[in-house]
Amino acid sequence: MSVRWLLLSMLTLLAIASAIGVVQSRQQHRDAFAQLSRLEKARDELNIEFDRLQLEIATLGDAGRIQEQAANRLQMRAPVAADVVVVVP
């Protein structure tokens, strides 16, 4: 009878250990899924910011806008023919 009792006790402990392992594995899965969701949200926010910055760069780099800024803010102008000097080597 003691061998059966020992076997039953060992099987019960193994079943409990297996159940604990399943619970721990499911919790790790939940944690990993929550982290994945947070990372996907951060990625989406970064993509939105990147698109906004690309649009801003395109706007700031427009040739017409650069020429307007040069004329208005920096008082620059295109040289007239009399101001051009050609240097021959």
C-alpha positions in Angstrom: 0.0 0.0 0.0 2.9 2.4 0.7 4.2 2.1 -2.9 0.8 3.1 -4.2 0.6 6.0 -1.8 4.1 7.1 -2.8 3.2 6.8 -6.5 0.0 8.7 -6.0 1.8 11.5 -4.1 4.5 11.8 -6.8 1.8 11.9 -9.6 -0.1 14.6 -7.7 3.1 16.7 -7.2 3.9 16.3 -10.9 0.4 17.4 -11.9 0.6 20.4 -9.6 4.1 21.3 -11.0 2.7 20.9 -14.6 -0.2 23.2 -13.8 2.1 25.8 -12.3 4.2 25.6 -15.5 1.2 26.1 -17.7 0.1 29.2 -15.6 3.6 30.7 -15.7 3.8 30.1 -19.5 0.4 31.8 -20.1 1.5 34.8 -17.9 4.7 35.1 -19.9 2.6 35.0 -23.1 0.3 37.8 -21.8 3.3 39.9 -20.8 4.9 39.5 -24.2 1.7 40.4 -26.0 1.3 43.5 -23.9 4.8 44.5 -24.7 4.2 43.9 -28.4 1.1 46.1 -28.3 3.1 48.9 -26.6 5.9 48.6 -29.1 3.5 48.6 -32.1 1.8 51.8 -30.7 5.2 53.4 -30.3 6.2 52.4 -33.9 3.0 53.9 -35.2 3.6 57.2 -33.4 7.2 57.3 -34.7 5.9 56.6 -38.3 3.5 59.5 -38.0 6.3 61.8 -36.7 8.6 60.7 -39.5 6.0 61.4 -42.1 5.4 64.9 -40.6 9.1 65.6 -40.6 9.5 64.5 -44.2 6.7 66.8 -45.2 8.3 69.6 -43.3 11.7 69.0 -45.0 10.0 69.0 -48.4 8.3 72.3 -47.6 11.5 73.9 -46.2 13.6 72.7 -49.2 11.2 74.1 -51.8 13.3 76.2 -54.3 10.7 79.0 -54.4 10.6 79.2 -50.7 14.4 79.3 -50.4 14.6 82.1 -53.0 11.8 84.1 -51.2 13.6 83.7 -47.8 16.9 84.8 -49.4 15.4 87.9 -50.9 13.2 88.9 -47.9 15.2 87.9 -44.8 18.8 88.1 -46.1 18.3 90.9 -48.7 20.1 88.7 -51.3 19.6 89.2 -55.0 20.8 87.6 -58.2 23.9 89.4 -59.6 23.6 91.6 -62.6 25.9 91.0 -65.5 28.2 93.9 -64.5 28.8 92.3 -61.1 29.9 88.9 -62.6 33.6 88.3 -62.9 35.0 85.4 -64.9 38.3 84.0 -63.8 40.3 82.2 -66.4 43.0 79.8 -65.2 
